[in-house]
Amino acid sequence: MSHPPPTRRLPVLGLDSAFPPADQAWGDADPIPGLLCAGADLSVERLVWAYSQGIFPWFSEGEPILWWSPDPRMVLQVADFNVSRSFGKVLRQFQNNHASETLMDTAFPEVIARCAHTARAGQQGTWIVPAMQAAYVRLHEAGFAHSVETWVNGKLVGGLYFTQIGKAVFGESMFSLQTNASKMALAALVEWCKAQGIAWIDCQQQTTHLASLGAKPIARSRFMRQLAQALHA
């Protein structure tokens, strides 16, 4: 990830600074749409505070911590998760294979490290820099970040990690060392969300891959209303 130098002044936070309101993030007419502010730290308290306000960190090595709240926001309603006919067949085969399983929170540090490695493929660097990995491991240890892992013959072949506060789930990144392995983990997360009464998964950024799985962009104002309800559920 690389960003052009901003021409509009960006708020810079100190360690004790509050976040600006999410709706003050730069818009389409600004240099970097969705960018809200920079600075502060990646403490557990700061990250929980950010996610509770619809804000998340995203930056590359050598950049300051950058905080984002894009509009629109890509969201997957779990009821809309798209299982194609071909993937449905693969999913059933996986579920009937005793050598295959999906697990949760058994290898969080390895999952985030794998996601960081995958993010570098075809890119200059990764946004899951060492500082981010360390921060989310702390978030996991505090009970706010989780991994879903796809295992085949005892080997980790795919997975994802996400942040959860109340009934708000924020998807972060996924990786796959085997065809469909990350989609297996996502399918497991969707079923887990249904069982927990969680209605949606925040996907943050718009991509064609997420759209193919059923995610849709929604206005940030609508996302913030959904978020407030999920936080108090």
N, C-alpha and C positions, 0 to 999 in steps of 0.2 A: 504494500500500500504506500503510495506517495501522494502528497497533497501540494497544490500550488501555493505559493506564499500568499497569505490573506491580505486583502486591501482594506478590510473593515476591522476595526478594533475588536479583539476577542477578549471577553472577561477572563482574567487569570485569578484562580482561587488560591488562597492561603490554606494552611492546614486547618484553620478554624472557620473558614468561609462556608456560607450556605450556597447551594446551587441556585443559579437563576431559574425562574420558571421554565419548564420545558418548551412552552410556546414562544420563548425568546430565541430559540435555535435559528440559525441562518436558514433562509428560504431559497427558493429557486433563483431569485435575482442576486443572491449573494455568492461570494467565491466558492464556498464549500457548503452546499445545502445539508442541513441536519446537524452541523457542528454547533455546539452550545457554549462550551468554555474549555479552559485548560487548567492544569495544575492540580493542587491538593495531593492526595495520596491514594493508595490502593488498600487501605486497611479494611478489615471486615465491616466495621461500622460505616465507613464511607461507601463501600459497595452496596450494602443493604439500603442505605439512605438513597443512593442513586437509583437503584432498581425500583424502589418504592415510589419514585417520582417519574418513572418512564425514561430514565437516563442510563446509558451504559458506556464503559470505556472502550476505546479502539484506537490504537496508535502503533507506530512502527519503532524499531530500534533507533535510538538517536533523537526521537521526537519527545516533547513533553507529553504527559498524560493528557489525552484529548477525550472529551465527554460529548456524547451524541444523543440526539432525540429526533430522528427523522420523521418527516411527514410527507407521504403516508407511511404507515408502519405495516410490515408484512406479518400477517397472523394466520396461523393454521387453526381453524376450528376443528376440534378432534373428530366431530361428527362428519367433517368433510374430507378426512384423510382418504386419498385416492389410492386404492389398491387395484392396479390393472389386472387383467386376466392372467397375463404372463407372470407378474409378480405374485399374484395369489397362488398360482401353482407352485412356484418356488417356495413361498412361505409355508404352504402345507407340507411340502417335502422336508423343509427344515424342521418343522414342528414334530414330524414323525420320525426324525432321525435321532436316535438316542445318543449319538456322538455330538450333537449340536444343542446349544442352549443359550438363552439370554439371561444375564445376571445384572444385578444392580449394586453399585458401590463396592465392588470387590477389587477394582484396579484403577481407582480414579487418577493417581499420578501418571500411570502409564497411558491412560486414555488421552489426557490432555497433552502429554508429550507427543503421542502419535498424531493428534490433531495439529499440533504445531508443525510437525514434520510434513504432513500432508499439505498444509497451507502454503508451504514454500514451493511446492511443485508448480512450475510455470510462472512463478511470481518472483519479484525482487524482495526477498525477506518474508517475514510473517508478522501478523499482528499479535500472535500468541507468543510474545517475547518472554524471556526468562522471568522478568518481573511479574508479568501477567500469570504465568504458570504458578509461581510461588504464591501469588495473591489468591488464586482460585483453589489451590490446595488448602490454604488457610480457611477459605470460605467453606470448603468441603468439610474440614475438621470441625467447623462451627455449626455444621448441619444445614447450610444454605445452598450448597452445590453438590450435584450428584452425577454419577456416570451410569450409563446403560451399556453393557458390553455383549458382543456376539462372540461366542466361543465355539470352536470346532476342534474336536479331538484334543481338548485341553489347551488349545492355542487361541490367543486373542486375535481375531481377524477383522474386527470392526467395532465401532461404538460411537458414542456421542457423550457430551456432558451438557448439563443445564443448571441454571440457577432457579431456586424456588423460594418464594416468600408467600406464606399463606397458600392460597389456591392460584397464585400467579406463577406460571412457568415460563422461563426465558431460555429458549434454545441457544446454545453458544456455537458449537462446532461439532463436526463429525468426521470420521475417517473410515476407510475401507481398504483392507488388504486382500479382499476376496469379493468377487462380484456380488452385489446386493447386501453385503454384510452390514453397511451402515443403515440401509433401509430396514433390515431386520431389527436393528436396535430402535429405529424410529417407530416401527410398528409396535414394538414392545412398550415404548414410552406412551404411545397413544392409548394402548389398552390399559396401562397403569393409570393414566390420567382419567379415563372413563371410570375406572374402579374407585378413584379418589374423588369423583365429582368435580374434576377440573375440566373446564369447557374449552380452553384454548391454549395454544403454545405460541409465544411471541417468537417470530423468526427474524426480527430486527430489519434485515436488509432484503430488498427485492432481488430474486434470482429466478431464472427460468426453471431451474431444477426444483426449487421450492414450489413454484406455481404448478409444476407437473404433479406434485404430490397433494395438491389441494389448497395450498396457502394462497391468500388473497391480500392485496393492500387495502388498508382501511385508514380513514382520516385519523390523525393523531388525537384529535379531540374525542373521537369515539373510543380509541384505544385507552385514553386516560380514564374515561368513565368506566370501561370494563376493568381496568386495573384497580381502581378504587373499590369496586365491588369485590374483586377477588382477594384483595388484601384484607378485607374485613369479614370474609367468609369464614 
